[in-house]
Amino acid sequence: YDPADDRDDRPIVCVQLPVAETAEEDPYDLYVLIGDAIDYIVERADSIAADRGEDPLVVINISYGLLADPHDGTGDIEKLIDDKITECWNDLGMELRVVLPSGNSYLSRIHAQFSFDGAPAVQTVEWHVQPDDRTPSFLEIWLPDPCPDREVDSRVTLRVISPTGLAMTTWELGPSVDLVGAAGVYASAFWVEWQPSDRARFVVALLPTSHLDPSLPGPLAPAGRWRIELTYTGGLAVNDVVHAWVRRDDHLYGFPLRGRQSYLDDPQYRQFDHAGRHEVYDNNVSPIRREATINSIATGRWAIVIGGYLRKERLLAKYSAAGTRAPPPPPPPRWPDAMTVSEDSRVHSGVRGAGSHSGSVIAMGGTSVAAPQIARLIADDLAAGGDGDWAAVAASVTIPLPQPERSGAGGIEPPPGWPPRYDP
């Protein structure tokens, strides 16, 4: 809101997560930090409302995103958010809404899926691990439930071939395996049960491909194309799908470059159309898919998930991530609930906002700047006596947009006078 309005009906409680954890976005650290952050905001909101003699209405925006994990609502962070929302209502009688970005990974080639129904028994995809990557890289391959009984043979065997030609092989219920170089172990593959959903996953873990100081001792993983082979050995149902997600490894704006995002590759994946523009539709021939690239912590039941579109052209932002094509409610499956502006136009990138220095303005893009705009819309609806839920968000949609697995109910217009001018 314009500061000249001198409004006091929207007290804002901010929580700054540790800078190092923001840079790394480690899911295990984020679980603890986000839980503490929600608790702190709820406690402060309850205290502020008590001082004012009002009932607290709390809307929390969490502009964080992860790529890997189960994507079925059972991951630690998404389950934590669902539990916090439920606890607030059951224990405090408080309306708590949490808004999350859909993610920016639609074209990042971080997801592949495999179905063995009538397909070859061996399916492959290449995992491109970049040079000068100073952080570990991870690939997760999620198998459908139920996890096999210990007495049942493996359904899928995993073989990983490094750019140097060395290979390691494991299988469901199988042992952890390593690749060893002259300096020691530089890659591992292992099988892990995931009890919350009775699924299991393979994890392929690689050491960095370079050190900041080349003279440092220790093994490094070779950069290049790692070949991933999945061999079907029986036991999957007709509609079962095996999903692979690359874990996030890029650097955030404003932080030093350490990690370089790895990605999947396949000769049948069509990256560009005939005019040289980014292709935005899957051809269903390549195992690499743009669908199911949604922010993994946004796959829970109760959070409200927002994607981004271009204001002037009314086109989906090319990076705005997609859920699955099956209809809601989640989980599973899950897709964004709606979209709002994350870019002014093709040539005017980002959304203008106040900078950290007095009188400064900065334009930032991505679904992380779309989500807080809808947090304000939800707060308005709650304050007016509405439910501030998915239905309220859907009722605000005025722009039909294609690809519902990305746009949900459609696009929401910015409020009148948007964007602010910030004249000196």
C-alpha positions in Angstrom: 0.0 0.0 0.0 1.0 3.6 -0.5 2.7 4.8 2.7 0.7 8.0 2.4 -2.4 6.0 3.2 -1.1 5.8 6.8 -2.8 2.4 7.3 -2.4 0.5 10.6 -4.8 -2.4 9.9 -2.2 -4.6 8.3 0.7 -5.1 10.7 3.5 -7.0 9.0 5.6 -9.6 10.9 8.8 -10.5 9.0 11.1 -13.4 9.7 14.6 -13.4 8.1 16.0 -16.9 7.7 19.8 -17.2 8.1 21.7 -16.0 5.0 23.7 -19.2 4.7 20.5 -21.3 4.7 18.8 -19.1 2.2 21.8 -19.4 -0.1 21.9 -23.2 0.2 18.1 -23.9 0.5 18.8 -27.2 2.1 15.5 -29.0 2.7 16.5 -30.4 6.1 17.5 -27.0 7.5 14.5 -25.3 5.9 12.2 -27.7 7.7 13.3 -26.5 11.1 13.6 -22.8 10.1 10.2 -22.6 8.4 8.5 -24.3 11.3 10.1 -21.9 13.7 9.2 -18.9 11.5 5.5 -19.9 11.2 5.3 -20.4 15.0 6.9 -17.0 15.6 4.6 -15.2 13.2 1.5 -16.9 14.7 2.5 -16.0 18.2 3.2 -12.4 17.4 -0.1 -12.1 15.4 -2.0 -13.6 18.3 -0.4 -11.0 20.6 -1.1 -8.1 18.3 -4.7 -9.1 17.8 -5.2 -9.5 21.6 -3.9 -6.0 22.2 -6.4 -4.7 19.6 -9.2 -6.7 20.9 -9.6 -8.5 17.5 -9.5 -12.0 16.2 -6.2 -12.8 14.4 -6.3 -13.4 10.6 -2.9 -14.5 9.4 -1.6 -14.8 5.9 2.0 -16.0 5.5 4.0 -15.7 2.2 6.9 -18.2 1.9 8.8 -17.5 -1.3 11.1 -20.5 -1.2 11.2 -23.4 -3.7 12.7 -26.8 -4.0 12.9 -29.2 -7.0 13.2 -32.8 -5.7 11.3 -34.8 -3.0 8.1 -36.9 -3.5 5.8 -34.2 -4.9 2.8 -36.0 -3.4 2.2 -33.9 -0.2 4.1 -36.2 2.1 7.4 -34.3 2.0 8.6 -32.9 5.3 8.1 -29.2 4.6 4.8 -29.5 2.8 3.4 -31.7 5.5 4.7 -29.3 8.1 2.9 -26.4 6.5 -0.4 -28.5 6.3 0.0 -29.4 10.0 0.6 -25.8 11.1 -2.5 -24.6 9.3 -4.6 -27.4 10.9 -3.1 -26.8 14.4 -3.9 -23.1 14.2 -7.5 -23.8 13.5 -7.9 -26.7 15.9 -5.9 -25.3 18.8 -6.3 -21.5 18.5 -9.4 -21.1 16.3 -7.2 -19.0 14.1 -7.5 -18.6 10.3 -4.1 -19.2 8.9 -3.4 -19.1 5.2 0.0 -19.9 3.6 0.9 -18.7 0.0 3.7 -20.4 -2.0 5.2 -19.8 -5.4 4.7 -22.5 -8.0 8.4 -22.4 -8.9 10.5 -21.3 -11.8 11.7 -24.6 -13.2 9.3 -25.2 -16.1 12.1 -25.2 -18.8 14.9 -26.3 -16.5 14.8 -30.0 -17.5 14.9 -31.2 -14.0 12.1 -33.8 -14.3 11.7 -37.1 -16.2 9.1 -39.9 -16.0 9.1 -43.5 -17.2 6.3 -45.9 -17.8 7.1 -49.5 -18.6 3.7 -50.5 -19.8 4.4 -51.9 -23.3 7.7 -50.1 -23.4 11.3 -51.4 -23.6 12.5 -53.1 -20.4 15.4 -50.6 -20.3 14.9 -46.9 -20.4 17.6 -44.2 -20.2 18.1 -40.6 -19.7 21.3 -38.5 -19.5 22.1 -36.3 -16.5 24.3 -33.4 -17.5 26.5 -32.4 -14.5 28.3 -29.1 -15.2 31.9 -28.2 -14.8 33.0 -25.7 -12.1 30.2 -26.9 -9.8 31.5 -26.5 -6.2 28.6 -28.2 -4.5 27.3 -31.8 -4.6 24.7 -32.8 -7.1 21.8 -35.1 -6.4 19.3 -37.0 -8.6 16.2 -38.7 -7.0 14.3 -41.4 -8.7 10.9 -42.0 -7.1 9.1 -45.4 -7.5 5.3 -45.8 -7.0 3.8 -47.3 -3.9 3.6 -49.8 -2.4 7.2 -50.3 -1.4 8.0 -54.0 -2.1 8.0 -56.5 0.7 11.5 -57.7 1.8 10.7 -61.1 0.4 9.7 -59.7 -3.0 12.1 -59.3 -5.9 13.1 -55.8 -7.0 10.9 -54.0 -9.5 13.5 -51.8 -11.0 17.3 -51.9 -11.3 19.4 -48.7 -11.5 22.6 -48.5 -13.4 24.6 -45.3 -13.4 27.5 -44.8 -15.9 29.9 -41.9 -15.4 31.4 -39.8 -18.2 34.6 -41.8 -17.8 32.7 -45.1 -18.5 32.8 -46.5 -15.0 29.4 -47.9 -13.8 27.6 -48.8 -10.6 24.5 -50.8 -10.3 21.9 -51.3 -7.5 18.2 -52.3 -7.2 15.2 -52.0 -4.9 16.2 -53.5 -1.5 19.8 -53.5 -2.9 23.0 -52.2 -1.3 24.6 -48.8 -1.6 27.2 -48.7 -4.4 30.1 -46.3 -5.0 32.4 -45.2 -7.8 36.0 -44.8 -6.6 38.8 -42.8 -8.2 42.4 -42.4 -7.3 41.5 -39.9 -4.6 38.6 -41.9 -3.2 34.8 -42.2 -3.5 33.2 -39.5 -5.8 29.8 -40.9 -6.5 27.2 -43.1 -4.7 23.8 -44.6 -5.5 21.5 -46.1 -2.9 17.9 -47.1 -2.3 15.8 -45.5 0.5 12.3 -46.3 1.8 9.9 -43.3 2.3 7.5 -44.4 5.0 5.0 -41.5 4.9 3.7 -42.6 1.5 5.0 -46.2 1.4 7.1 -45.3 -1.6 10.8 -45.7 -2.2 13.5 -43.8 -4.1 16.9 -44.2 -5.5 19.3 -41.4 -4.7 22.4 -40.7 -6.9 24.9 -38.4 -5.1 27.9 -36.8 -6.7 30.7 -34.8 -5.2 31.5 -31.3 -6.6 33.2 -31.2 -10.0 35.7 -28.6 -8.9 37.2 -26.9 -5.8 37.6 -23.2 -5.2 41.3 -24.0 -4.6 42.5 -26.5 -7.2 45.4 -27.5 -4.9 43.0 -28.9 -2.3 43.2 -32.7 -1.9 40.2 -35.0 -2.2 38.1 -36.6 -5.0 36.0 -34.7 -7.5 33.2 -36.1 -9.7 33.8 -35.8 -13.4 31.7 -33.2 -15.2 29.7 -34.3 -18.3 26.9 -36.6 -19.2 26.1 -39.3 -16.7 23.9 -42.0 -18.2 21.0 -43.2 -16.1 19.6 -46.7 -17.0 16.4 -48.1 -15.4 15.7 -51.8 -16.1 12.2 -53.1 -15.4 12.2 -56.5 -13.7 8.5 -56.9 -13.0 5.9 -56.0 -10.5 4.7 -52.6 -11.6 1.0 -52.0 -12.3 -0.2 -50.8 -15.8 -0.5 -47.1 -14.8 2.6 -46.9 -12.5 5.0 -44.1 -13.3 8.6 -43.8 -12.1 9.6 -40.1 -11.6 13.1 -38.6 -11.5 13.8 -35.1 -10.2 17.2 -33.3 -10.0 17.8 -31.5 -6.7 18.2 -27.7 -6.8 21.8 -26.7 -7.1 21.8 -23.2 -8.5 22.7 -19.9 -6.8 20.2 -17.2 -5.8 20.3 -13.6 -6.9 22.8 -11.7 -4.9 24.7 -14.7 -3.6 28.2 -15.9 -4.8 28.2 -18.5 -7.5 29.0 -21.9 -6.0 26.6 -24.5 -7.4 25.7 -24.9 -11.0 22.3 -26.5 -11.8 22.6 -29.9 -13.4 19.9 -31.0 -15.7 18.5 -34.0 -17.7 19.1 -34.5 -21.4 17.6 -36.6 -24.1 17.9 -36.4 -27.9 14.1 -36.6 -28.3 13.4 -33.6 -26.0 12.4 -30.6 -28.1 13.9 -27.5 -26.4 13.0 -25.0 -29.1 10.2 -24.7 -31.7 10.6 -24.1 -35.5 11.0 -20.3 -34.9 13.7 -20.7 -32.3 11.5 -19.9 -29.3 11.3 -22.1 -26.2 8.9 -25.0 -26.7 6.4 -25.0 -23.9 4.6 -28.3 -24.6 5.8 -31.8 -24.0 5.9 -34.2 -26.9 5.3 -37.3 -24.7 8.1 -39.0 -26.6 11.1 -37.9 -24.5 11.1 -39.0 -20.9 12.0 -35.5 -19.9 8.8 -33.6 -19.0 7.9 -30.0 -18.2 4.9 -31.2 -16.2 5.3 -32.0 -12.5 8.1 -29.4 -12.2 6.1 -27.6 -9.5 7.8 -26.4 -6.4 8.0 -29.5 -4.3 7.1 -27.7 -1.0 3.9 -26.5 -2.7 2.3 -29.9 -3.1 0.5 -30.1 0.2 -3.2 -29.9 0.7 -3.8 -26.5 2.3 -1.3 -24.1 0.9 -2.4 -21.7 -1.9 0.0 -21.9 -4.9 0.6 -19.1 -7.4 2.3 -19.0 -10.8 3.3 -15.9 -12.9 2.3 -14.4 -16.2 3.3 -11.4 -18.3 1.0 -8.3 -17.6 1.1 -6.7 -21.1 1.0 -9.8 -23.3 -1.1 -11.9 -20.9 1.1 -14.9 -21.6 2.3 -17.4 -19.1 5.8 -16.7 -17.9 8.0 -19.2 -19.6 9.6 -20.3 -16.3 6.3 -20.7 -14.3 6.3 -24.4 -13.2 3.6 -26.9 -13.9 1.8 -29.5 -11.8 0.3 -32.7 -13.2 -2.6 -32.8 -15.7 -5.0 -34.7 -13.5 -7.6 -32.4 -11.8 -7.4 -31.2 -8.1 -8.0 -31.5 -5.2 -4.5 -32.4 -4.0 -2.7 -34.4 -2.9 -2.0 -36.1 -5.3 -2.0 -34.6 -7.9 -1.2 -30.9 -7.4 -1.0 -27.8 -9.7 -1.0 -24.1 -9.1 -4.3 -22.5 -8.0 -4.0 -19.3 -10.1 -1.5 -16.8 -11.6 -0.8 -13.1 -11.2 1.8 -10.8 -12.7 5.5 -11.7 -12.3 6.8 -9.8 -15.4 5.6 -6.5 -16.7 6.2 -7.5 -20.3 8.7 -9.3 -22.6 11.0 -6.3 -22.6 10.2 -4.9 -19.1 11.2 -7.7 -16.9 10.1 -8.2 -13.3 7.7 -6.3 -10.9 8.9 -3.0 -9.4 9.2 -2.8 -5.7 11.0 -0.9 -3.0 14.7 -1.5 -2.7 16.7 -1.9 0.5 18.0 1.6 0.4 15.9 4.7 1.0 14.0 5.8 -2.1 15.4 3.0 -4.3 13.4 0.8 -6.7 14.3 -2.7 -7.9 12.5 -4.9 -10.5 12.4 -8.6 -9.6 10.7 -11.4 -11.4 9.7 -15.0 -10.8 6.8 -16.7 -9.2 8.2 -15.6 -5.8 7.1 -12.0 -6.5 3.7 -13.2 -7.8 2.8 -15.1 -4.5 3.0 -12.1 -2.1 0.5 -10.2 -4.3 -2.0 -12.9 -3.8 -1.2 -13.0 -0.1 -2.5 -9.4 0.0 -5.6 -10.3 -1.9 -6.3 -13.1 0.6 -5.8 -10.8 3.5 -8.3 -8.4 2.0 -10.8 -11.2 1.5 -10.4 -12.4 5.1 -10.7 -8.9 6.5 -14.0 -8.5 4.5 -15.4 -11.6 6.2 -14.6 -14.0 3.3 -12.9 -17.4 3.5 -9.6 -16.3 1.9 -9.3 -19.8 0.4 -8.9 -21.4 -3.1 -12.5 -20.4 -3.9 -11.7 -16.8 -3.1 -8.6 -16.9 -5.3 -10.5 -18.5 -8.1 -13.3 -15.9 -7.8 -10.7 -13.2 -8.4 -9.7 -14.6 -11.8 -10.6 -12.5 -14.8 -8.1 -13.6 -17.4 -8.5 -17.0 -19.0 -5.1 -18.6 -19.6 -4.0 -21.8 -21.3 -2.4 -24.9 -19.7 -4.4 -25.3 -16.5 -1.7 -27.5 -15.1 0.4 -24.3 -15.0 -2.3 -21.5 -14.7 -4.9 -23.2 -12.5 -8.1 -21.2 -12.5 -6.5 -18.4 -14.6 -5.0 -15.0 -14.3 -5.7 -12.4 -11.6 -5.4 -8.7 -12.6 -3.1 -6.5 -10.6 -5.0 -3.9 -8.4 -5.8 -0.5 -9.9 -2.7 1.8 -10.2 -0.3 -1.1 -10.4 2.6 -0.9 -10.7 3.5 2.0 -8.4 5.6 4.7 -9.8 8.0 5.4 -6.9 8.6 8.9 -8.1 11.4 10.7 -6.1 
